Amino acid sequence: MNDTEEKTRKRRRGIYLLPNLFTTATLFGGFYAILTAMNGHFEHAAIAIFVAMVMDGLDGRIARMTGTQSDFGAEYDSLADMVAFGLAPALVIYLWALTDLGKLGWLAAFVYTAATALRLARFNTQVGIADKRYFQGLPSPSAAAIIAGAVWVGADNAVDGISIAVPVAILTTITGLLMVSNFRFSSFKEIDLKGKVPFMVVVAVMLGFAILLLQPPIVLFLVFMIYAFSGPIITLFQMRKRKADRAQS
């Protein structure tokens, strides 16, 4: 065996540290959210899920920027996402609002959890095949943001989750079903972050941050709810456009 083959074999035995540290932080965010929810600290649990979202958004970008992408990293990322955006939100919302609904409560939480697993599995099988401009089904981090946002808004305003258990169960179920739907959601990957933008775009971003800081739970919840509605709207619009094109041809 020559020196090049030996170096390649040794390199494959290890894993890249930097991106997997962020993936581990994503996993810890989900784990911490579950622990704090079990202790009744639902606001902290919701914030932990949002922190996990930030870490999840960074690990892939750092891997691409540093050229440290790997099959191990992709698999580890999916497992971490399942915990942080599947199990954690389901258990947090169940403990906050759904416990008194009995079987209906844990069924809603399970539908969400199973939908997350199916969504992640489908995404993994479509890598390199699907249109990069769109996600098929609501992305699991966005679904988790809706669930965590609902809990955060309720906890921040001293709302007893048990008193709104039925609407919360419906929200949890619909959010889960959106993940496994065929609705198309914008991935925003066509946005060129390296290019120049008009000055007003910078002003708009600044105002967006200011609004977010005023009421983080409400703003985040509304933003991700709007994104969830955008999928069916985009899909219906594209279907109507295709029908119109076929009618003209």
Helices and strands as residue ranges (DSSP letters): H 3-13, H 17-38, H 42-66, H 71-82, I 83-87, H 88-93, I 94-98, G 99-101, H 103-125, E 134-136, H 140-156, G 161-164, H 165-179, E 184-186, H 199-214, H 216-248
